[in-house]
Amino acid sequence: MFHNSIFLLKFHCELDPIEMYWGWCKHWYCKIYKVKFEDAKKVAQQCLNKCPVKVIHQFFNQSWWFMDAYHKGLIGKVAEWAVCKQKSHRRVGQCTMMSVDTMLT
């Protein structure tokens, strides 16, 4: 049996799909009106179960894209821009890197 492990840097929420999942759940939790503590517990459970698997896959892909951008030497807003322009699976594409090089020079 073979397992993959991803070791993430501390305090880098853009690299952690679990943090993205929590953020998604908190976003939906805040939108729902709650009167009693019992209501709040029920809504919390609903929000945790509401996140589609497709969205969780997107969180993992975005983490891969950020890791690839950092691995290629991009930092800060440039890495963020490269990830937003992302069209490839698990990596920052060559066209995106060429655009970054053009902007930086």
VMD Tcl script that draws the C-alpha trace (Angstrom):
set ca {
  {0.00 0.00 0.00}
  {1.35 3.40 -0.98}
  {0.38 6.80 0.49}
  {1.22 10.32 -0.58}
  {1.98 12.90 2.09}
  {2.03 16.64 1.60}
  {4.12 18.58 4.10}
  {2.90 22.18 4.21}
  {4.54 25.27 5.65}
  {3.00 26.63 8.83}
  {0.67 29.61 8.52}
  {0.37 29.42 4.73}
  {-3.38 29.09 4.28}
  {-3.12 29.30 0.47}
  {-1.21 26.00 0.58}
  {-3.60 24.20 2.90}
  {-6.79 22.78 1.36}
  {-8.17 22.08 4.84}
  {-8.01 25.83 5.62}
  {-9.81 26.53 2.34}
  {-12.50 24.01 3.32}
  {-12.92 25.65 6.74}
  {-13.17 29.06 5.10}
  {-15.85 27.76 2.71}
  {-17.83 26.28 5.62}
  {-17.51 29.47 7.70}
  {-18.71 31.54 4.75}
  {-21.92 29.49 4.47}
  {-22.34 29.27 8.27}
  {-22.35 33.08 8.59}
  {-25.06 33.44 5.93}
  {-27.60 31.38 7.92}
  {-29.57 33.03 10.73}
  {-29.37 31.17 14.06}
  {-31.47 31.91 17.16}
  {-30.46 29.23 19.66}
  {-27.28 27.32 20.37}
  {-28.98 24.11 19.22}
  {-29.72 25.78 15.88}
  {-26.09 26.83 15.60}
  {-24.89 23.25 16.16}
  {-27.26 21.92 13.50}
  {-26.26 24.61 11.01}
  {-22.56 23.92 11.65}
  {-23.06 20.24 10.86}
  {-25.07 21.10 7.74}
  {-22.36 23.45 6.48}
  {-19.63 20.85 7.04}
  {-21.63 18.31 5.02}
  {-22.74 20.81 2.36}
  {-19.37 21.25 0.64}
  {-19.38 19.31 -2.66}
  {-16.50 16.95 -3.42}
  {-15.83 18.90 -6.62}
  {-15.10 22.03 -4.57}
  {-12.75 20.08 -2.30}
  {-10.91 18.85 -5.41}
  {-10.57 22.48 -6.51}
  {-9.04 23.37 -3.14}
  {-6.42 20.65 -3.59}
  {-5.69 21.75 -7.16}
  {-5.26 25.35 -6.05}
  {-2.82 24.18 -3.37}
  {-0.81 22.30 -6.02}
  {-0.77 25.42 -8.22}
  {0.56 27.60 -5.38}
  {3.22 25.02 -4.51}
  {4.30 24.87 -8.15}
  {4.40 28.68 -8.42}
  {6.55 28.94 -5.27}
  {8.79 26.12 -6.53}
  {9.36 28.12 -9.73}
  {10.44 31.15 -7.72}
  {7.27 33.25 -7.84}
  {6.28 35.04 -4.65}
  {3.45 37.18 -3.30}
  {1.12 38.88 -5.75}
  {2.94 37.43 -8.77}
  {2.32 33.88 -7.52}
  {-1.30 34.80 -6.81}
  {-1.71 36.17 -10.34}
  {-0.12 33.06 -11.87}
  {-2.47 30.80 -9.91}
  {-5.49 32.84 -11.03}
  {-4.38 32.50 -14.67}
  {-4.02 28.75 -14.19}
  {-5.27 26.48 -16.96}
  {-3.13 23.39 -16.43}
  {-3.50 20.52 -13.97}
  {-1.18 20.70 -10.92}
  {1.31 23.17 -12.37}
  {1.79 26.71 -13.52}
  {1.82 26.58 -17.30}
  {4.69 27.71 -19.51}
  {2.59 30.47 -21.11}
  {1.79 31.87 -17.66}
  {5.48 31.83 -16.72}
  {6.34 33.64 -19.96}
  {3.73 36.30 -19.14}
  {5.22 36.70 -15.66}
  {8.72 37.07 -17.12}
  {7.43 39.72 -19.52}
  {5.76 41.67 -16.70}
  {8.84 41.53 -14.46}
  {11.30 42.71 -17.12}
}
mol new
graphics top color blue
foreach p $ca { graphics top sphere $p radius 0.5 }
foreach p [lrange $ca 0 end-1] q [lrange $ca 1 end] { graphics top cylinder $p $q radius 0.2 }
display resetview
